[in-house]
Amino acid sequence: MHEWLEERSRALREFFQVAEDTQWLSPEAVIPEITDKIAEHLQHHNIEWHIIPTDQAVPFDARYIARMYPMCGRDFARAVGHKNSCQQALNIGHHRHQGLIVGVETTPKPHYLPQNRQYYGSPYGLDSTLDPFVDYFGRAGFTNSTRFAHDYKSLRDLLALINEDWRNRSMMPQGFRLTICPPAIFNLIGNVFHREWSATESQELGAYRDEQGNAKCYAIGCNALNDFSYVRHIETNSDWTYLGFRIVLVPDFV
């Protein structure tokens, strides 16, 4: 087993208090094949590999919600009309990633600054050069060089640009693609591995891809220090002025 797999397994076991022989991965899980060149490239972009436990190992149930979303909104489990509740939607979306290995971007998210001039890479958000993806923003038509004040089309264009570039340069592990961090993955990795993300109040965009390939979008963030409970469904044509975003690598079949 890779050393990082052992480390992640140990941390998950301690956090969720499960048996030593718990099986975290499903048979469909793709273990990324990473050369030294790819590893250096991913490290530069703050990509860290993580296990998303199977539903059998860590069910997305009432106990999970109580622990992982302790400050969720009062309407978190309330369905509206024909739409699923936020809890139901996250459960369905998260099921697609359970039992898999994903690469999660760990770049610090900043506080808010006037005129959306905050940059990823440090809590105060003053230095644009600390964002590992900044070189792509101009090429994707981002006028302010930050991760804020964008829309669905501009983010889709950015992801397409990065995916194409990384594949052309053989910097993408085989069988993976780059996308926006899903809400429950942000919550899981934040709670278990990166509590520092909760030190800043800025929100991020979270998304799932449905069976038709359409995005279901959410505003995600923290309601307090060491909390990752904030999540609200939003439409693709909503105002995303105050939403940043975080990158993940997921298997192509998800």
C-alpha positions as a Markdown table, in Angstrom:
| # | Residue | x | y | z |
|---|---|---|---|---|
| 1 | Met | 0.0 | 0.0 | 0.0 |
| 2 | His | 1.2 | 3.5 | -0.8 |
| 3 | Glu | 2.4 | 5.4 | 2.3 |
| 4 | Trp | -0.1 | 8.2 | 1.8 |
| 5 | Leu | -2.9 | 5.6 | 1.7 |
| 6 | Glu | -1.8 | 4.2 | 5.0 |
| 7 | Glu | -1.7 | 7.7 | 6.5 |
| 8 | Arg | -5.2 | 8.6 | 5.2 |
| 9 | Ser | -6.6 | 5.3 | 6.4 |
| 10 | Arg | -5.2 | 5.8 | 9.9 |
| 11 | Ala | -6.6 | 9.3 | 10.2 |
| 12 | Leu | -10.0 | 8.3 | 9.0 |
| 13 | Arg | -10.0 | 5.3 | 11.4 |
| 14 | Glu | -9.2 | 7.5 | 14.3 |
| 15 | Phe | -11.7 | 10.2 | 13.4 |
| 16 | Phe | -14.6 | 7.9 | 12.8 |
| 17 | Gln | -13.6 | 5.3 | 15.4 |
| 18 | Val | -14.0 | 2.3 | 13.2 |
| 19 | Ala | -12.4 | -1.2 | 13.1 |
| 20 | Glu | -8.8 | -1.7 | 12.1 |
| 21 | Asp | -9.8 | -3.9 | 9.2 |
| 22 | Thr | -12.4 | -1.4 | 7.7 |
| 23 | Gln | -12.4 | -1.5 | 3.9 |
| 24 | Trp | -12.4 | 2.1 | 2.7 |
| 25 | Leu | -12.3 | 1.6 | -1.1 |
| 26 | Ser | -14.8 | 0.1 | -3.5 |
| 27 | Pro | -13.7 | -2.3 | -6.3 |
| 28 | Glu | -14.1 | 0.6 | -8.8 |
| 29 | Ala | -11.5 | 2.8 | -7.1 |
| 30 | Val | -8.7 | 4.0 | -9.3 |
| 31 | Ile | -5.3 | 4.3 | -7.5 |
| 32 | Pro | -3.5 | 7.0 | -9.4 |
| 33 | Glu | -0.2 | 6.2 | -11.1 |
| 34 | Ile | 2.0 | 9.1 | -10.4 |
| 35 | Thr | 5.5 | 9.7 | -11.8 |
| 36 | Asp | 8.0 | 12.0 | -10.0 |
| 37 | Lys | 7.2 | 14.6 | -12.7 |
| 38 | Ile | 3.4 | 14.4 | -12.0 |
| 39 | Ala | 3.9 | 14.4 | -8.3 |
| 40 | Glu | 6.0 | 17.6 | -8.4 |
| 41 | His | 3.4 | 19.2 | -10.6 |
| 42 | Leu | 0.5 | 18.3 | -8.4 |
| 43 | Gln | 2.4 | 19.4 | -5.3 |
| 44 | His | 3.0 | 22.8 | -6.9 |
| 45 | His | -0.8 | 23.1 | -7.3 |
| 46 | Asn | -1.5 | 21.9 | -3.7 |
| 47 | Ile | -3.2 | 18.7 | -4.8 |
| 48 | Glu | -3.4 | 16.1 | -2.0 |
| 49 | Trp | -4.7 | 12.6 | -2.5 |
| 50 | His | -7.6 | 11.4 | -0.2 |
| 51 | Ile | -9.8 | 8.5 | 0.4 |
| 52 | Ile | -13.6 | 9.0 | 0.3 |
| 53 | Pro | -14.9 | 6.1 | 2.5 |
| 54 | Thr | -17.5 | 3.7 | 1.2 |
| 55 | Asp | -21.0 | 3.9 | 2.5 |
| 56 | Gln | -20.5 | 0.6 | 4.3 |
| 57 | Ala | -17.5 | 2.0 | 6.1 |
| 58 | Val | -19.0 | 5.5 | 6.9 |
| 59 | Pro | -22.7 | 5.8 | 6.1 |
| 60 | Phe | -24.0 | 9.2 | 5.1 |
| 61 | Asp | -26.8 | 8.9 | 7.8 |
| 62 | Ala | -28.3 | 10.8 | 10.7 |
| 63 | Arg | -25.2 | 10.1 | 12.8 |
| 64 | Tyr | -22.9 | 11.4 | 10.1 |
| 65 | Ile | -25.0 | 14.6 | 9.6 |
| 66 | Ala | -25.0 | 15.3 | 13.4 |
| 67 | Arg | -21.2 | 15.1 | 13.5 |
| 68 | Met | -20.2 | 16.6 | 10.2 |
| 69 | Tyr | -22.9 | 19.3 | 9.9 |
| 70 | Pro | -23.6 | 20.3 | 13.5 |
| 71 | Met | -24.5 | 23.9 | 12.6 |
| 72 | Cys | -26.5 | 23.2 | 9.5 |
| 73 | Gly | -29.4 | 25.4 | 8.7 |
| 74 | Arg | -32.9 | 24.6 | 10.0 |
| 75 | Asp | -34.0 | 23.8 | 6.5 |
| 76 | Phe | -31.1 | 21.4 | 5.7 |
| 77 | Ala | -33.4 | 18.4 | 5.8 |
| 78 | Arg | -36.5 | 20.1 | 4.5 |
| 79 | Ala | -37.6 | 19.3 | 0.9 |
| 80 | Val | -39.1 | 22.2 | -1.1 |
| 81 | Gly | -41.8 | 21.3 | -3.6 |
| 82 | His | -40.5 | 18.6 | -6.0 |
| 83 | Lys | -36.9 | 19.2 | -5.1 |
| 84 | Asn | -34.9 | 17.1 | -2.7 |
| 85 | Ser | -33.8 | 18.6 | 0.6 |
| 86 | Cys | -30.2 | 19.8 | 0.8 |
| 87 | Gln | -29.4 | 16.7 | 2.9 |
| 88 | Gln | -30.9 | 14.4 | 0.3 |
| 89 | Ala | -29.1 | 16.1 | -2.6 |
| 90 | Leu | -25.8 | 15.8 | -0.8 |
| 91 | Asn | -26.4 | 12.2 | 0.0 |
| 92 | Ile | -27.1 | 11.4 | -3.6 |
| 93 | Gly | -24.2 | 13.4 | -4.9 |
| 94 | His | -21.8 | 12.1 | -2.3 |
| 95 | His | -22.7 | 8.5 | -3.2 |
| 96 | Arg | -21.0 | 9.0 | -6.6 |
| 97 | His | -17.6 | 9.5 | -4.9 |
| 98 | Gln | -17.8 | 7.1 | -1.9 |
| 99 | Gly | -15.2 | 4.4 | -2.1 |
| 100 | Leu | -13.0 | 6.3 | -4.5 |
| 101 | Ile | -9.7 | 8.2 | -4.4 |
| 102 | Val | -9.7 | 11.9 | -5.2 |
| 103 | Gly | -7.1 | 14.6 | -5.4 |
| 104 | Val | -8.2 | 17.6 | -3.3 |
| 105 | Glu | -6.7 | 21.1 | -3.7 |
| 106 | Thr | -5.6 | 22.3 | -0.2 |
| 107 | Thr | -4.8 | 25.9 | -1.1 |
| 108 | Pro | -5.8 | 28.2 | 1.8 |
| 109 | Lys | -8.9 | 30.3 | 1.1 |
| 110 | Pro | -8.7 | 34.0 | 2.1 |
| 111 | His | -10.8 | 36.5 | 4.1 |
| 112 | Tyr | -13.0 | 38.8 | 2.0 |
| 113 | Leu | -11.4 | 42.1 | 0.9 |
| 114 | Pro | -12.9 | 45.2 | -0.6 |
| 115 | Gln | -13.8 | 45.0 | -4.3 |
| 116 | Asn | -13.1 | 41.2 | -4.4 |
| 117 | Arg | -9.4 | 41.6 | -4.5 |
| 118 | Gln | -8.7 | 38.6 | -2.2 |
| 119 | Tyr | -6.5 | 35.9 | -3.5 |
| 120 | Tyr | -6.2 | 32.2 | -2.6 |
| 121 | Gly | -3.0 | 31.0 | -1.1 |
| 122 | Ser | -3.0 | 32.8 | 2.3 |
| 123 | Pro | -5.6 | 33.7 | 5.0 |
| 124 | Tyr | -5.2 | 37.4 | 4.4 |
| 125 | Gly | -5.4 | 37.0 | 0.6 |
| 126 | Leu | -3.1 | 39.9 | -0.4 |
| 127 | Asp | -0.6 | 38.2 | -2.7 |
| 128 | Ser | -1.9 | 36.9 | -6.1 |
| 129 | Thr | 1.3 | 35.0 | -6.8 |
| 130 | Leu | 0.5 | 32.5 | -4.0 |
| 131 | Asp | -2.4 | 31.1 | -6.0 |
| 132 | Pro | -1.0 | 28.1 | -7.9 |
| 133 | Phe | -3.6 | 28.5 | -10.7 |
| 134 | Val | -3.2 | 32.2 | -11.3 |
| 135 | Asp | -1.4 | 31.8 | -14.6 |
| 136 | Tyr | -4.6 | 30.1 | -16.0 |
| 137 | Phe | -7.0 | 32.9 | -15.0 |
| 138 | Gly | -5.9 | 35.4 | -17.7 |
| 139 | Arg | -5.9 | 32.7 | -20.4 |
| 140 | Ala | -9.5 | 31.8 | -19.3 |
| 141 | Gly | -10.6 | 35.5 | -19.5 |
| 142 | Phe | -10.8 | 36.1 | -15.7 |
| 143 | Thr | -10.4 | 39.9 | -15.6 |
| 144 | Asn | -9.6 | 40.3 | -11.9 |
| 145 | Ser | -7.1 | 37.5 | -11.5 |
| 146 | Thr | -9.0 | 36.1 | -8.4 |
| 147 | Arg | -11.3 | 33.2 | -7.9 |
| 148 | Phe | -14.3 | 35.4 | -7.2 |
| 149 | Ala | -17.0 | 37.1 | -9.3 |
| 150 | His | -17.3 | 34.5 | -12.0 |
| 151 | Asp | -20.1 | 32.5 | -13.5 |
| 152 | Tyr | -20.8 | 29.0 | -14.7 |
| 153 | Lys | -19.5 | 29.5 | -18.2 |
| 154 | Ser | -16.2 | 31.1 | -17.2 |
| 155 | Leu | -15.5 | 28.4 | -14.7 |
| 156 | Arg | -16.4 | 25.7 | -17.3 |
| 157 | Asp | -14.0 | 27.3 | -19.7 |
| 158 | Leu | -11.3 | 27.4 | -17.1 |
| 159 | Leu | -11.7 | 23.7 | -16.2 |
| 160 | Ala | -11.6 | 22.8 | -19.9 |
| 161 | Leu | -8.4 | 24.8 | -20.4 |
| 162 | Ile | -6.6 | 23.2 | -17.4 |
| 163 | Asn | -7.7 | 19.7 | -18.2 |
| 164 | Glu | -6.6 | 20.1 | -21.8 |
| 165 | Asp | -3.2 | 21.6 | -20.8 |
| 166 | Trp | -2.4 | 19.0 | -18.1 |
| 167 | Arg | -3.3 | 16.1 | -20.5 |
| 168 | Asn | -1.3 | 17.6 | -23.4 |
| 169 | Arg | 1.7 | 17.9 | -21.1 |
| 170 | Ser | 1.2 | 14.5 | -19.4 |
| 171 | Met | 0.6 | 16.1 | -16.0 |
| 172 | Met | -2.7 | 14.4 | -15.4 |
| 173 | Pro | -2.8 | 10.9 | -13.9 |
| 174 | Gln | -4.5 | 8.5 | -16.3 |
| 175 | Gly | -8.2 | 8.0 | -15.7 |
| 176 | Phe | -8.7 | 11.3 | -13.8 |
| 177 | Arg | -10.2 | 14.7 | -14.7 |
| 178 | Leu | -10.2 | 18.1 | -12.9 |
| 179 | Thr | -13.4 | 19.6 | -11.6 |
| 180 | Ile | -14.9 | 21.8 | -8.9 |
| 181 | Cys | -14.8 | 20.4 | -5.3 |
| 182 | Pro | -18.1 | 18.7 | -4.4 |
| 183 | Pro | -19.8 | 19.9 | -1.2 |
| 184 | Ala | -19.5 | 16.8 | 1.0 |
| 185 | Ile | -15.9 | 16.3 | 0.0 |
| 186 | Phe | -15.1 | 19.8 | 1.2 |
| 187 | Asn | -16.9 | 19.0 | 4.4 |
| 188 | Leu | -15.1 | 15.7 | 4.9 |
| 189 | Ile | -11.6 | 16.8 | 4.1 |
| 190 | Gly | -12.1 | 20.0 | 6.1 |
| 191 | Asn | -13.3 | 18.2 | 9.2 |
| 192 | Val | -10.7 | 15.4 | 9.2 |
| 193 | Phe | -7.6 | 16.9 | 7.6 |
| 194 | His | -7.8 | 20.7 | 7.1 |
| 195 | Arg | -9.5 | 22.5 | 10.0 |
| 196 | Glu | -7.7 | 25.7 | 9.0 |
| 197 | Trp | -10.1 | 26.2 | 6.1 |
| 198 | Ser | -12.7 | 27.2 | 8.7 |
| 199 | Ala | -10.5 | 30.1 | 9.9 |
| 200 | Thr | -11.8 | 32.3 | 7.1 |
| 201 | Glu | -15.4 | 33.2 | 6.4 |
| 202 | Ser | -15.2 | 33.2 | 2.6 |
| 203 | Gln | -17.6 | 30.8 | 0.8 |
| 204 | Glu | -16.7 | 28.5 | -2.1 |
| 205 | Leu | -18.6 | 27.0 | -4.9 |
| 206 | Gly | -19.3 | 23.3 | -4.7 |
| 207 | Ala | -20.8 | 21.2 | -7.5 |
| 208 | Tyr | -22.0 | 17.7 | -8.5 |
| 209 | Arg | -22.5 | 16.5 | -12.0 |
| 210 | Asp | -25.8 | 14.7 | -12.6 |
| 211 | Glu | -26.4 | 11.7 | -14.9 |
| 212 | Gln | -27.0 | 14.2 | -17.8 |
| 213 | Gly | -23.7 | 15.9 | -17.2 |
| 214 | Asn | -25.3 | 19.1 | -15.8 |
| 215 | Ala | -24.0 | 20.8 | -12.7 |
| 216 | Lys | -25.8 | 21.1 | -9.4 |
| 217 | Cys | -24.2 | 24.0 | -7.6 |
| 218 | Tyr | -23.9 | 24.9 | -4.0 |
| 219 | Ala | -22.5 | 27.7 | -1.8 |
| 220 | Ile | -20.4 | 26.0 | 0.8 |
| 221 | Gly | -18.4 | 27.2 | 3.8 |
| 222 | Cys | -18.1 | 27.4 | 7.6 |
| 223 | Asn | -20.5 | 28.8 | 10.2 |
| 224 | Ala | -17.7 | 28.9 | 12.9 |
| 225 | Leu | -14.2 | 27.9 | 13.6 |
| 226 | Asn | -13.8 | 24.1 | 13.1 |
| 227 | Asp | -17.2 | 23.9 | 11.5 |
| 228 | Phe | -18.0 | 23.1 | 7.9 |
| 229 | Ser | -21.8 | 23.1 | 8.0 |
| 230 | Tyr | -22.7 | 25.9 | 5.7 |
| 231 | Val | -24.3 | 24.7 | 2.4 |
| 232 | Arg | -27.0 | 26.3 | 0.2 |
| 233 | His | -28.2 | 25.2 | -3.2 |
| 234 | Ile | -27.8 | 27.8 | -5.9 |
| 235 | Glu | -28.6 | 28.0 | -9.6 |
| 236 | Thr | -26.0 | 28.1 | -12.3 |
| 237 | Asn | -27.3 | 31.6 | -13.3 |
| 238 | Ser | -27.1 | 32.9 | -9.7 |
| 239 | Asp | -24.8 | 35.8 | -8.7 |
| 240 | Trp | -21.5 | 34.1 | -7.7 |
| 241 | Thr | -19.7 | 37.3 | -6.8 |
| 242 | Tyr | -18.6 | 36.2 | -3.4 |
| 243 | Leu | -17.9 | 32.5 | -4.1 |
| 244 | Gly | -14.4 | 31.2 | -4.6 |
| 245 | Phe | -13.7 | 27.7 | -5.7 |
| 246 | Arg | -11.5 | 24.7 | -5.0 |
| 247 | Ile | -10.2 | 22.1 | -7.5 |
| 248 | Val | -10.4 | 18.3 | -7.2 |
| 249 | Leu | -9.2 | 15.4 | -9.4 |
| 250 | Val | -11.8 | 12.7 | -9.7 |
| 251 | Pro | -12.0 | 9.5 | -11.8 |
| 252 | Asp | -13.3 | 10.1 | -15.3 |
| 253 | Phe | -16.3 | 7.8 | -14.8 |
| 254 | Val | -17.7 | 10.0 | -12.0 |
